[in-house]
């Protein structure tokens, strides 16, 4: 009984293997079967070439997000970091594809780029040879060895980009429409405020009070901000200018606000300024230096007589 059952089982396996061989022969001989084989080749690339393919996908994703968010904030050094990451991702994908092409060529299998070569049949022979030589270069042992030797640098660069994205996600993106009443309690060490009420980290500096129209003072503040590196405007009203400063390496963001109040009774305008970090408790004195430099420039303009000597009026 058992002998007959085992014999039937062997016959069933033989018939199944014969059917699978005939299916593979028919599928490989037909154009649709060839496309299916190429699709299976891409699946093989994702399964067995996962180190380089996964790294290429990760780099392209991180680079795209970094470039997009940096472009929105006009953070051009961060935008360059994102573009470099995207380029590294493309190169790593070429390395993965070339390595697979080299492995299959050693096994005597069909090239994974058969569809691409088929599309290039109408092109000159030099063009087809260019594609083949490019894949051979990326799949060469020297290229793979160089990629393996710098894998730790690739990990460090990817970690740096991930930290930039985390800093961006953790930074609140708030557009102020009114001047803050005080420095936030959670950012007292990274805030500087030169104002009539609740000054902080002002180094005994007082607000600027001068007899001039309100638009003239606000325009001077906008000019100063526009000349500072890594700065961009968020919101500008008739009495408030809200700008954003981004650090070049880590992308930490500081909010810089300037308010100009007009006292029509005495005809003077008062300028107040506050600079504070969006993330972190310490700023190493950056915001204090920024507010002091801003007020020093405004006082210098007053001494030079740049502002018109007219009673203060607002555009409201």
Phi and psi in degrees as GROMACS dihedral restraints (atoms count N, CA, C in turn):
[ dihedral_restraints ]
;  ai    aj    ak    al  type     phi  dphi    fc
    3     4     5     6     1   -68.6    20    10
    4     5     6     7     1   -33.9    20    10
    6     7     8     9     1   -65.0    20    10
    7     8     9    10     1   -41.1    20    10
    9    10    11    12     1   -67.1    20    10
   10    11    12    13     1   -38.5    20    10
   12    13    14    15     1   -65.3    20    10
   13    14    15    16     1   -43.3    20    10
   15    16    17    18     1   -65.2    20    10
   16    17    18    19     1   -36.0    20    10
   18    19    20    21     1   -64.8    20    10
   19    20    21    22     1   -42.9    20    10
   21    22    23    24     1   -64.3    20    10
   22    23    24    25     1   -36.8    20    10
   24    25    26    27     1   -64.7    20    10
   25    26    27    28     1   -40.4    20    10
   27    28    29    30     1   -65.3    20    10
   28    29    30    31     1   -40.5    20    10
   30    31    32    33     1   -64.1    20    10
   31    32    33    34     1   -38.7    20    10
   33    34    35    36     1   -64.9    20    10
   34    35    36    37     1   -40.9    20    10
   36    37    38    39     1   -64.7    20    10
   37    38    39    40     1   -41.0    20    10
   39    40    41    42     1   -63.0    20    10
   40    41    42    43     1   -41.7    20    10
   42    43    44    45     1   -67.0    20    10
   43    44    45    46     1   -37.5    20    10
   45    46    47    48     1   -66.6    20    10
   46    47    48    49     1   -42.0    20    10
   48    49    50    51     1   -66.7    20    10
   49    50    51    52     1   -35.6    20    10
   51    52    53    54     1   -65.2    20    10
   52    53    54    55     1   -40.0    20    10
   54    55    56    57     1   -65.9    20    10
   55    56    57    58     1   -40.1    20    10
   57    58    59    60     1   -67.1    20    10
   58    59    60    61     1   -38.6    20    10
   60    61    62    63     1   -64.2    20    10
   61    62    63    64     1   -42.1    20    10
   63    64    65    66     1   -66.4    20    10
   64    65    66    67     1   -35.0    20    10
   66    67    68    69     1   -65.8    20    10
   67    68    69    70     1   -41.2    20    10
   69    70    71    72     1   -66.0    20    10
   70    71    72    73     1   -39.4    20    10
   72    73    74    75     1   -65.4    20    10
   73    74    75    76     1   -43.0    20    10
   75    76    77    78     1   -67.7    20    10
   76    77    78    79     1   -40.0    20    10
   78    79    80    81     1   -69.4    20    10
   79    80    81    82     1   -36.0    20    10
   81    82    83    84     1   -75.5    20    10
   82    83    84    85     1   -24.3    20    10
   84    85    86    87     1   -82.0    20    10
   85    86    87    88     1   -26.9    20    10
   87    88    89    90     1   -88.0    20    10
   88    89    90    91     1   153.1    20    10
   90    91    92    93     1   -61.0    20    10
   91    92    93    94     1   -39.9    20    10
   93    94    95    96     1   -67.2    20    10
   94    95    96    97     1   -37.4    20    10
   96    97    98    99     1   -65.6    20    10
   97    98    99   100     1   -33.5    20    10
   99   100   101   102     1   -66.7    20    10
  100   101   102   103     1   -39.2    20    10
  102   103   104   105     1   -65.1    20    10
  103   104   105   106     1   -37.5    20    10
  105   106   107   108     1   -64.5    20    10
  106   107   108   109     1   -38.8    20    10
  108   109   110   111     1   -63.9    20    10
  109   110   111   112     1   -39.2    20    10
  111   112   113   114     1   -65.9    20    10
  112   113   114   115     1   -36.4    20    10
  114   115   116   117     1   -64.0    20    10
  115   116   117   118     1   -42.0    20    10
  117   118   119   120     1   -62.3    20    10
  118   119   120   121     1   -34.1    20    10
  120   121   122   123     1   -63.3    20    10
  121   122   123   124     1   -40.3    20    10
  123   124   125   126     1   -64.7    20    10
  124   125   126   127     1   -38.8    20    10
  126   127   128   129     1   -63.1    20    10
  127   128   129   130     1   -38.9    20    10
  129   130   131   132     1   -62.0    20    10
  130   131   132   133     1   -37.4    20    10
  132   133   134   135     1   -62.5    20    10
  133   134   135   136     1   -39.6    20    10
  135   136   137   138     1   -76.3    20    10
  136   137   138   139     1   -26.3    20    10
  138   139   140   141     1   -85.2    20    10
  139   140   141   142     1   -47.3    20    10
  141   142   143   144     1   -99.8    20    10
  142   143   144   145     1   -19.5    20    10
  144   145   146   147     1  -105.3    20    10
  145   146   147   148     1    32.0    20    10
  147   148   149   150     1   -63.3    20    10
  148   149   150   151     1   -31.1    20    10
  150   151   152   153     1   -60.4    20    10
  151   152   153   154     1   -48.1    20    10
  153   154   155   156     1   -79.8    20    10
  154   155   156   157     1   -38.3    20    10
  156   157   158   159     1   -67.7    20    10
  157   158   159   160     1   -44.1    20    10
  159   160   161   162     1   -63.0    20    10
  160   161   162   163     1   -39.9    20    10
  162   163   164   165     1   -64.6    20    10
  163   164   165   166     1   -38.5    20    10
  165   166   167   168     1   -66.0    20    10
  166   167   168   169     1   -42.2    20    10
  168   169   170   171     1   -65.6    20    10
  169   170   171   172     1   -42.3    20    10
  171   172   173   174     1   -63.0    20    10
  172   173   174   175     1   -42.7    20    10
  174   175   176   177     1   -65.8    20    10
  175   176   177   178     1   -42.0    20    10
  177   178   179   180     1   -64.7    20    10
  178   179   180   181     1   -39.9    20    10
  180   181   182   183     1   -67.4    20    10
  181   182   183   184     1   -48.0    20    10
  183   184   185   186     1   -62.9    20    10
  184   185   186   187     1   -42.5    20    10
  186   187   188   189     1   -64.1    20    10
  187   188   189   190     1   -38.7    20    10
  189   190   191   192     1   -65.5    20    10
  190   191   192   193     1   -45.7    20    10
  192   193   194   195     1   -63.8    20    10
  193   194   195   196     1   -43.2    20    10
  195   196   197   198     1   -64.1    20    10
  196   197   198   199     1   -43.8    20    10
  198   199   200   201     1   -65.5    20    10
  199   200   201   202     1   -38.9    20    10
  201   202   203   204     1   -66.2    20    10
  202   203   204   205     1   -50.7    20    10
  204   205   206   207     1   -68.2    20    10
  205   206   207   208     1   -34.9    20    10
  207   208   209   210     1   -68.1    20    10
  208   209   210   211     1   -36.6    20    10
  210   211   212   213     1   -65.6    20    10
  211   212   213   214     1   -37.2    20    10
  213   214   215   216     1   -64.5    20    10
  214   215   216   217     1   -33.3    20    10
  216   217   218   219     1   -99.0    20    10
  217   218   219   220     1     7.9    20    10
  219   220   221   222     1    57.2    20    10
  220   221   222   223     1    35.6    20    10
  222   223   224   225     1   -95.0    20    10
  223   224   225   226     1    89.3    20    10
  225   226   227   228     1   -73.4    20    10
  226   227   228   229     1   -30.9    20    10
  228   229   230   231     1   -66.8    20    10
  229   230   231   232     1   -40.1    20    10
  231   232   233   234     1   -66.0    20    10
  232   233   234   235     1   -34.2    20    10
  234   235   236   237     1   -64.1    20    10
  235   236   237   238     1   -40.6    20    10
  237   238   239   240     1   -64.8    20    10
  238   239   240   241     1   -37.6    20    10
  240   241   242   243     1   -61.3    20    10
  241   242   243   244     1   -41.5    20    10
  243   244   245   246     1   -65.4    20    10
  244   245   246   247     1   -41.0    20    10
  246   247   248   249     1   -64.7    20    10
  247   248   249   250     1   -40.6    20    10
  249   250   251   252     1   -63.0    20    10
  250   251   252   253     1   -39.7    20    10
  252   253   254   255     1   -64.0    20    10
  253   254   255   256     1   -40.7    20    10
  255   256   257   258     1   -63.1    20    10
  256   257   258   259     1   -40.6    20    10
  258   259   260   261     1   -64.5    20    10
  259   260   261   262     1   -41.1    20    10
  261   262   263   264     1   -62.6    20    10
  262   263   264   265     1   -39.5    20    10
  264   265   266   267     1   -61.9    20    10
  265   266   267   268     1   -40.6    20    10
  267   268   269   270     1   -65.4    20    10
  268   269   270   271     1   -41.8    20    10
  270   271   272   273     1   -64.4    20    10
  271   272   273   274     1   -41.2    20    10
  273   274   275   276     1   -65.4    20    10
  274   275   276   277     1   -35.4    20    10
  276   277   278   279     1   -67.3    20    10
  277   278   279   280     1   -38.5    20    10
  279   280   281   282     1   -64.2    20    10
  280   281   282   283     1   -36.7    20    10
  282   283   284   285     1   -63.9    20    10
  283   284   285   286     1   -43.7    20    10
  285   286   287   288     1   -63.6    20    10
  286   287   288   289     1   -43.5    20    10
  288   289   290   291     1   -67.4    20    10
  289   290   291   292     1   -40.8    20    10
  291   292   293   294     1   -67.2    20    10
  292   293   294   295     1   -37.1    20    10
  294   295   296   297     1   -65.2    20    10
  295   296   297   298     1   -40.1    20    10
  297   298   299   300     1   -67.7    20    10
  298   299   300   301     1   -40.5    20    10
  300   301   302   303     1   -61.5    20    10
  301   302   303   304     1   -38.5    20    10
  303   304   305   306     1   -68.8    20    10
  304   305   306   307     1   -40.1    20    10
  306   307   308   309     1   -65.3    20    10
  307   308   309   310     1   -42.1    20    10
  309   310   311   312     1   -70.8    20    10
  310   311   312   313     1   -31.9    20    10
  312   313   314   315     1   -67.5    20    10
  313   314   315   316     1   -34.5    20    10
  315   316   317   318     1   -69.3    20    10
  316   317   318   319     1   -30.8    20    10
  318   319   320   321     1   -83.3    20    10
  319   320   321   322     1    -5.3    20    10
  321   322   323   324     1    77.9    20    10
  322   323   324   325     1    16.0    20    10
  324   325   326   327     1   -86.2    20    10
  325   326   327   328     1   172.4    20    10
  327   328   329   330     1   -70.0    20    10
  328   329   330   331     1   141.0    20    10
  330   331   332   333     1   -63.6    20    10
  331   332   333   334     1   140.6    20    10
  333   334   335   336     1   -71.5    20    10
  334   335   336   337     1    -8.3    20    10
  336   337   338   339     1  -106.5    20    10
  337   338   339   340     1    28.5    20    10
  339   340   341   342     1   -64.1    20    10
  340   341   342   343     1   -36.4    20    10
  342   343   344   345     1   -65.1    20    10
  343   344   345   346     1   -41.1    20    10
  345   346   347   348     1   -64.8    20    10
  346   347   348   349     1   -42.2    20    10
  348   349   350   351     1   -65.7    20    10
  349   350   351   352     1   -35.1    20    10
  351   352   353   354     1   -65.1    20    10
  352   353   354   355     1   -35.8    20    10
  354   355   356   357     1   -71.7    20    10
  355   356   357   358     1   -21.8    20    10
  357   358   359   360     1   -94.5    20    10
  358   359   360   361     1     8.8    20    10
  360   361   362   363     1   -63.5    20    10
  361   362   363   364     1   -30.2    20    10
  363   364   365   366     1   -82.0    20    10
  364   365   366   367     1   -10.4    20    10
  366   367   368   369     1   -85.3    20    10
  367   368   369   370     1   163.7    20    10
  369   370   371   372     1   -60.1    20    10
  370   371   372   373     1   157.3    20    10
  372   373   374   375     1   -63.8    20    10
  373   374   375   376     1   -32.3    20    10
  375   376   377   378     1   -64.0    20    10
  376   377   378   379     1   -32.8    20    10
  378   379   380   381     1   -68.0    20    10
  379   380   381   382     1   -44.3    20    10
  381   382   383   384     1   -61.7    20    10
  382   383   384   385     1   -40.7    20    10
  384   385   386   387     1   -66.4    20    10
  385   386   387   388     1   -32.4    20    10
  387   388   389   390     1   -63.6    20    10
  388   389   390   391     1   -43.9    20    10
  390   391   392   393     1   -62.2    20    10
  391   392   393   394     1   -44.1    20    10
  393   394   395   396     1   -65.1    20    10
  394   395   396   397     1   -41.6    20    10
  396   397   398   399     1   -68.4    20    10
  397   398   399   400     1   -33.5    20    10
  399   400   401   402     1   -65.1    20    10
  400   401   402   403     1   -45.1    20    10
  402   403   404   405     1   -65.7    20    10
  403   404   405   406     1   -37.6    20    10
  405   406   407   408     1   -64.3    20    10
  406   407   408   409     1   -35.7    20    10
  408   409   410   411     1   -66.7    20    10
  409   410   411   412     1   -46.9    20    10
  411   412   413   414     1   -70.2    20    10
  412   413   414   415     1   -25.0    20    10
  414   415   416   417     1   -96.3    20    10
  415   416   417   418     1     5.6    20    10
  417   418   419   420     1   -70.7    20    10
  418   419   420   421     1   158.4    20    10
  420   421   422   423     1   -65.5    20    10
  421   422   423   424     1   -32.8    20    10
  423   424   425   426     1   -65.4    20    10
  424   425   426   427     1   -42.2    20    10
  426   427   428   429     1   -66.5    20    10
  427   428   429   430     1   -43.7    20    10
  429   430   431   432     1   -64.0    20    10
  430   431   432   433     1   -38.3    20    10
  432   433   434   435     1   -65.8    20    10
  433   434   435   436     1   -40.7    20    10
  435   436   437   438     1   -65.8    20    10
  436   437   438   439     1   -39.2    20    10
  438   439   440   441     1   -65.3    20    10
  439   440   441   442     1   -39.7    20    10
  441   442   443   444     1   -67.7    20    10
  442   443   444   445     1   -35.0    20    10
  444   445   446   447     1   -69.3    20    10
  445   446   447   448     1   -25.1    20    10
  447   448   449   450     1  -107.5    20    10
  448   449   450   451     1    19.0    20    10
  450   451   452   453     1   -64.0    20    10
  451   452   453   454     1   -32.4    20    10
  453   454   455   456     1   -69.7    20    10
  454   455   456   457     1   -35.7    20    10
  456   457   458   459     1   -64.8    20    10
  457   458   459   460     1   -37.4    20    10
  459   460   461   462     1   -64.6    20    10
  460   461   462   463     1   -40.4    20    10
  462   463   464   465     1   -64.4    20    10
  463   464   465   466     1   -42.2    20    10
  465   466   467   468     1   -64.4    20    10
  466   467   468   469     1   -41.0    20    10
  468   469   470   471     1   -66.8    20    10
  469   470   471   472     1   -40.9    20    10
  471   472   473   474     1   -64.6    20    10
  472   473   474   475     1   -38.8    20    10
  474   475   476   477     1   -63.9    20    10
  475   476   477   478     1   -40.1    20    10
  477   478   479   480     1   -61.9    20    10
  478   479   480   481     1   -43.3    20    10
  480   481   482   483     1   -66.5    20    10
  481   482   483   484     1   -39.6    20    10
  483   484   485   486     1   -62.1    20    10
  484   485   486   487     1   -38.9    20    10
  486   487   488   489     1   -65.2    20    10
  487   488   489   490     1   -39.5    20    10
  489   490   491   492     1   -60.2    20    10
  490   491   492   493     1   -41.3    20    10
  492   493   494   495     1   -68.7    20    10
  493   494   495   496     1   -38.1    20    10
  495   496   497   498     1   -65.3    20    10
  496   497   498   499     1   -40.0    20    10
  498   499   500   501     1   -62.8    20    10
  499   500   501   502     1   -40.4    20    10
  501   502   503   504     1   -65.8    20    10
  502   503   504   505     1   -42.0    20    10
  504   505   506   507     1   -68.3    20    10
  505   506   507   508     1   -33.6    20    10
  507   508   509   510     1   -80.5    20    10
  508   509   510   511     1   -11.3    20    10
  510   511   512   513     1   -88.1    20    10
  511   512   513   514     1   121.8    20    10
  513   514   515   516     1   -69.8    20    10
  514   515   516   517     1   136.5    20    10
  516   517   518   519     1  -104.9    20    10
  517   518   519   520     1    87.9    20    10
  519   520   521   522     1  -116.0    20    10
  520   521   522   523     1   132.5    20    10
  522   523   524   525     1  -100.8    20    10
  523   524   525   526     1   110.8    20    10
  525   526   527   528     1   -76.0    20    10
  526   527   528   529     1   136.0    20    10
  528   529   530   531     1  -108.8    20    10
  529   530   531   532     1   -16.2    20    10
  531   532   533   534     1  -131.4    20    10
  532   533   534   535     1   157.2    20    10
  534   535   536   537     1   -74.0    20    10
  535   536   537   538     1   133.5    20    10
  537   538   539   540     1   -61.1    20    10
  538   539   540   541     1   149.9    20    10
  540   541   542   543     1   -78.0    20    10
  541   542   543   544     1   -24.1    20    10
  543   544   545   546     1  -166.3    20    10
  544   545   546   547     1   173.4    20    10
  546   547   548   549     1   -73.8    20    10
  547   548   549   550     1   139.1    20    10
  549   550   551   552     1   -60.9    20    10
  550   551   552   553     1   143.1    20    10
  552   553   554   555     1   -65.5    20    10
  553   554   555   556     1   -30.6    20    10
  555   556   557   558     1   -80.0    20    10
  556   557   558   559     1    -7.0    20    10
  558   559   560   561     1  -128.9    20    10
  559   560   561   562     1    35.8    20    10
  561   562   563   564     1   -65.9    20    10
  562   563   564   565     1   -33.2    20    10
  564   565   566   567     1   -80.9    20    10
  565   566   567   568     1   -10.6    20    10
  567   568   569   570     1  -125.5    20    10
  568   569   570   571     1    38.1    20    10
  570   571   572   573     1  -140.0    20    10
  571   572   573   574     1   143.0    20    10
  573   574   575   576     1  -133.6    20    10
  574   575   576   577     1   129.8    20    10
  576   577   578   579     1  -135.8    20    10
  577   578   579   580     1   122.0    20    10
  579   580   581   582     1  -113.9    20    10
  580   581   582   583     1    98.9    20    10
  582   583   584   585     1  -150.3    20    10
  583   584   585   586     1   168.2    20    10
  585   586   587   588     1   -71.2    20    10
  586   587   588   589     1   -30.6    20    10
  588   589   590   591     1  -117.0    20    10
  589   590   591   592     1   135.1    20    10
  591   592   593   594     1    51.4    20    10
  592   593   594   595     1    56.2    20    10
  594   595   596   597     1   -67.0    20    10
  595   596   597   598     1   155.6    20    10
  597   598   599   600     1  -152.1    20    10
  598   599   600   601     1   132.6    20    10
  600   601   602   603     1    51.0    20    10
  601   602   603   604     1    40.9    20    10
  603   604   605   606     1   -96.7    20    10
  604   605   606   607     1    -8.5    20    10
  606   607   608   609     1    53.9    20    10
  607   608   609   610     1    44.3    20    10
  609   610   611   612     1    61.9    20    10
  610   611   612   613     1    17.3    20    10
  612   613   614   615     1   -79.2    20    10
  613   614   615   616     1   141.0    20    10
  615   616   617   618     1  -111.9    20    10
  616   617   618   619     1   158.8    20    10
  618   619   620   621     1   -61.5    20    10
  619   620   621   622     1   154.8    20    10
  621   622   623   624     1   -84.4    20    10
  622   623   624   625     1   125.1    20    10
  624   625   626   627     1  -123.3    20    10
  625   626   627   628     1   121.8    20    10
  627   628   629   630     1  -146.7    20    10
  628   629   630   631     1   152.4    20    10
  630   631   632   633     1   -87.4    20    10
  631   632   633   634     1    95.0    20    10
  633   634   635   636     1  -162.5    20    10
  634   635   636   637     1   158.5    20    10
  636   637   638   639     1   -64.1    20    10
  637   638   639   640     1   149.5    20    10
  639   640   641   642     1   -61.4    20    10
  640   641   642   643     1   -43.2    20    10
  642   643   644   645     1   -61.5    20    10
  643   644   645   646     1   -29.8    20    10
  645   646   647   648     1   -67.1    20    10
  646   647   648   649     1   -43.0    20    10
  648   649   650   651     1   -67.0    20    10
  649   650   651   652     1   -43.0    20    10
  651   652   653   654     1   -65.9    20    10
  652   653   654   655     1   -36.3    20    10
  654   655   656   657     1   -66.5    20    10
  655   656   657   658     1   -38.5    20    10
  657   658   659   660     1   -64.4    20    10
  658   659   660   661     1   -36.5    20    10
  660   661   662   663     1   -65.9    20    10
  661   662   663   664     1   -40.9    20    10
  663   664   665   666     1   -65.5    20    10
  664   665   666   667     1   -37.4    20    10
  666   667   668   669     1   -64.8    20    10
  667   668   669   670     1   -42.4    20    10
  669   670   671   672     1   -63.0    20    10
  670   671   672   673     1   -43.0    20    10
  672   673   674   675     1   -64.1    20    10
  673   674   675   676     1   -42.8    20    10
  675   676   677   678     1   -65.4    20    10
  676   677   678   679     1   -23.3    20    10
  678   679   680   681     1   -88.2    20    10
  679   680   681   682     1    -3.7    20    10
  681   682   683   684     1   -86.7    20    10
  682   683   684   685     1   142.3    20    10
  684   685   686   687     1   -70.4    20    10
  685   686   687   688     1   147.7    20    10
  687   688   689   690     1    57.8    20    10
  688   689   690   691     1    39.9    20    10
  690   691   692   693     1  -119.7    20    10
  691   692   693   694     1   150.9    20    10
  693   694   695   696     1  -153.4    20    10
  694   695   696   697     1   150.9    20    10
  696   697   698   699     1   -87.4    20    10
  697   698   699   700     1   139.4    20    10
  699   700   701   702     1  -104.6    20    10
  700   701   702   703     1   -46.2    20    10
  702   703   704   705     1  -154.3    20    10
  703   704   705   706     1   135.1    20    10
  705   706   707   708     1  -133.7    20    10
  706   707   708   709     1   123.2    20    10
  708   709   710   711     1  -118.2    20    10
  709   710   711   712     1  -167.9    20    10
  711   712   713   714     1   -71.7    20    10
  712   713   714   715     1   -21.9    20    10
  714   715   716   717     1  -131.1    20    10
  715   716   717   718     1     4.2    20    10
  717   718   719   720     1  -141.0    20    10
  718   719   720   721     1   140.1    20    10
  720   721   722   723     1  -127.3    20    10
  721   722   723   724     1   120.2    20    10
  723   724   725   726     1  -112.6    20    10
  724   725   726   727     1   119.7    20    10
  726   727   728   729     1  -123.2    20    10
  727   728   729   730     1   165.9    20    10
  729   730   731   732     1  -129.7    20    10
  730   731   732   733     1   130.6    20    10
  732   733   734   735     1  -111.7    20    10
  733   734   735   736     1   135.2    20    10
  735   736   737   738     1  -121.4    20    10
  736   737   738   739     1   129.4    20    10
  738   739   740   741     1   -69.4    20    10
  739   740   741   742     1   142.0    20    10
  741   742   743   744     1   -68.0    20    10
  742   743   744   745     1   -34.5    20    10
  744   745   746   747     1   -92.5    20    10
  745   746   747   748     1   -51.5    20    10
  747   748   749   750     1   -96.7    20    10
  748   749   750   751     1   -15.8    20    10
  750   751   752   753     1    78.8    20    10
  751   752   753   754     1    22.8    20    10
  753   754   755   756     1   -68.9    20    10
  754   755   756   757     1   140.1    20    10
  756   757   758   759     1  -110.4    20    10
  757   758   759   760     1   135.9    20    10
  759   760   761   762     1  -119.0    20    10
  760   761   762   763     1   137.9    20    10
  762   763   764   765     1   -92.7    20    10
  763   764   765   766     1   129.9    20    10
  765   766   767   768     1  -121.8    20    10
  766   767   768   769     1   118.4    20    10
  768   769   770   771     1  -123.9    20    10
  769   770   771   772     1   136.7    20    10
  771   772   773   774     1  -126.9    20    10
  772   773   774   775     1   128.2    20    10
  774   775   776   777     1  -120.9    20    10
  775   776   777   778     1   137.5    20    10
  777   778   779   780     1  -120.9    20    10
  778   779   780   781     1   113.7    20    10
  780   781   782   783     1  -103.2    20    10
  781   782   783   784     1   139.9    20    10
  783   784   785   786     1  -109.8    20    10
  784   785   786   787     1   126.1    20    10
  786   787   788   789     1  -105.4    20    10
  787   788   789   790     1    99.5    20    10
  789   790   791   792     1   -72.5    20    10
  790   791   792   793     1   -18.1    20    10
  792   793   794   795     1   -66.7    20    10
  793   794   795   796     1   -45.6    20    10
  795   796   797   798     1  -104.6    20    10
  796   797   798   799     1    -7.9    20    10
  798   799   800   801     1    77.1    20    10
  799   800   801   802     1    27.6    20    10
  801   802   803   804     1  -115.2    20    10
  802   803   804   805     1   156.9    20    10
  804   805   806   807     1  -115.7    20    10
  805   806   807   808     1   138.3    20    10
  807   808   809   810     1  -116.4    20    10
  808   809   810   811     1   127.4    20    10
  810   811   812   813     1  -107.5    20    10
  811   812   813   814     1   126.9    20    10
  813   814   815   816     1  -122.4    20    10
  814   815   816   817     1   152.1    20    10
  816   817   818   819     1  -142.0    20    10
  817   818   819   820     1   146.0    20    10
  819   820   821   822     1  -145.1    20    10
  820   821   822   823     1   133.5    20    10
  822   823   824   825     1  -129.6    20    10
  823   824   825   826     1   129.4    20    10
  825   826   827   828     1  -148.7    20    10
  826   827   828   829     1   151.2    20    10
  828   829   830   831     1   -82.6    20    10
  829   830   831   832     1   145.1    20    10
  831   832   833   834     1   -81.1    20    10
  832   833   834   835     1   -27.6    20    10
  834   835   836   837     1  -140.9    20    10
  835   836   837   838     1   136.9    20    10
  837   838   839   840     1   102.0    20    10
  838   839   840   841     1   155.6    20    10
  840   841   842   843     1   -96.7    20    10
  841   842   843   844     1   -23.6    20    10
  843   844   845   846     1  -125.0    20    10
  844   845   846   847     1   143.5    20    10
  846   847   848   849     1  -125.7    20    10
  847   848   849   850     1     6.7    20    10
  849   850   851   852     1    56.6    20    10
  850   851   852   853     1    31.9    20    10
  852   853   854   855     1    78.2    20    10
  853   854   855   856     1    12.8    20    10
  855   856   857   858     1   -67.0    20    10
  856   857   858   859     1   -44.9    20    10
  858   859   860   861     1   -68.0    20    10
  859   860   861   862     1   -36.9    20    10
  861   862   863   864     1   -64.5    20    10
  862   863   864   865     1   -43.4    20    10
  864   865   866   867     1   -62.5    20    10
  865   866   867   868     1   -35.5    20    10
  867   868   869   870     1   -68.8    20    10
  868   869   870   871     1   -45.6    20    10
  870   871   872   873     1   -66.6    20    10
  871   872   873   874     1   -37.9    20    10
  873   874   875   876     1   -65.7    20    10
  874   875   876   877     1   -41.9    20    10
  876   877   878   879     1   -64.7    20    10
  877   878   879   880     1   -37.5    20    10
  879   880   881   882     1   -65.5    20    10
  880   881   882   883     1   -48.6    20    10
  882   883   884   885     1   -67.8    20    10
  883   884   885   886     1   -34.3    20    10
  885   886   887   888     1   -62.4    20    10
  886   887   888   889     1   -40.9    20    10
  888   889   890   891     1   -65.8    20    10
  889   890   891   892     1   -42.2    20    10
  891   892   893   894     1   -65.4    20    10
  892   893   894   895     1   -41.2    20    10
  894   895   896   897     1   -64.7    20    10
  895   896   897   898     1   -35.8    20    10
  897   898   899   900     1   -65.3    20    10
  898   899   900   901     1   -38.3    20    10
  900   901   902   903     1   -65.0    20    10
  901   902   903   904     1   -36.7    20    10
  903   904   905   906     1   -65.9    20    10
  904   905   906   907     1   -43.1    20    10
  906   907   908   909     1   -64.2    20    10
  907   908   909   910     1   -32.1    20    10
  909   910   911   912     1   -82.1    20    10
  910   911   912   913     1    -5.8    20    10
  912   913   914   915     1    72.5    20    10
  913   914   915   916     1    31.6    20    10
  915   916   917   918     1   -74.7    20    10
  916   917   918   919     1   -36.0    20    10
  918   919   920   921     1   -78.5    20    10
  919   920   921   922     1   140.6    20    10
  921   922   923   924     1   -68.0    20    10
  922   923   924   925     1   139.4    20    10
  924   925   926   927     1   -86.0    20    10
  925   926   927   928     1    82.9    20    10
  927   928   929   930     1  -137.7    20    10
  928   929   930   931     1   158.3    20    10
  930   931   932   933     1   -61.6    20    10
  931   932   933   934     1   147.0    20    10
  933   934   935   936     1   -71.5    20    10
  934   935   936   937     1   137.4    20    10
  936   937   938   939     1  -145.4    20    10
  937   938   939   940     1   154.4    20    10
  939   940   941   942     1  -114.2    20    10
  940   941   942   943     1   167.7    20    10
  942   943   944   945     1   -91.5    20    10
  943   944   945   946     1     2.7    20    10
